[in-house]
Amino acid sequence: MNNLVALELEAGYSKFDYDKVTGNLTASAGGTNYVVNGSADIDGSIQTVTAIANAIFTPLGNKKSRLSPFVGLGIGAVYSKDTIDSIGTLQVNGSESDTNLIANAIVGLDYAINKNTYVGAKYRYLWANTGQNGFDDMKAHTLTANVTFNF
């Protein structure tokens, strides 16, 4: 847009495999409560596809000084698919998918090694409006390092 503000579009894909579920189950029968504690192996995965538009503000100008701090905000959508094949020996073969709002806040720093090469680090807080059926919204903190080459 100008020397201080840039717009970027990003897309991402991630997959996480389930390993184990741990919890407590409370059941009542005849006025008596029964509590079972335990864990079980779980076979399944969560896959996500994200698309986010970010506005990045560089208060010292975009790559005009050796040290370039930046902050940003973004909004987009996340498609998620949750699949559970089995819990312990119980075959479940269930899946659920949904598309939700996603937002992020970014803060980072780039350092110019020379006019065509930059190194940097970025922190991102990510939030997705996925909370439903007793589950919390998805939240993530990420820290990344990068090397950029301009041609």
C-alpha positions, 0 to 999 in steps of 0.5 A, a space after each residue: 500500500 505504502 512504505 509503512 503499511 503492507 497487505 499480505 494474504 497467506 494460506 496454511 495447512 496443518 495436520 495433528 494426529 491423536 495419541 491418547 485421551 484421558 478423563 473422568 466419567 461419572 454415571 449415576 444409578 439408583 442414587 449412587 454415583 460411579 466415577 471411572 478415571 482412565 485413559 485410552 489410545 485414540 486413532 484419528 486426526 485433526 486437519 486444518 486449512 487456513 486463509 488469512 488477510 493481514 495488514 502489516 505496519 512497519 513504523 520505521 518504513 518497509 526495509 528502509 533501515 537495517 532494523 525493521 520492527 513490525 506489527 500486524 492484524 489479520 482476519 480470515 477463515 479456517 476449515 477444520 476436519 476432525 476424524 476419530 477412527 477408534 478409541 481403545 478397541 472401540 471402532 468409532 469411524 466418525 468425522 466432523 468438519 466446519 468452517 469458522 472465523 480466524 484472527 491473528 495478531 503479529 509482532 516481529 523484527 527483521 534485520 538487514 544483513 545486506 540490501 538483498 538478505 534479511 533475517 527475522 523473528 515473528 510471534 503470532 497469537 492465533 484465535 479461531 471461533 471453534 468453541 462449541 459442544 463444550 469445547 473451547 475456541 482454538 488458540 495458538 502461540 507461534 514463534 518463527 524465524 526466517 531468512 529472506 532473499 530478494 532477487 
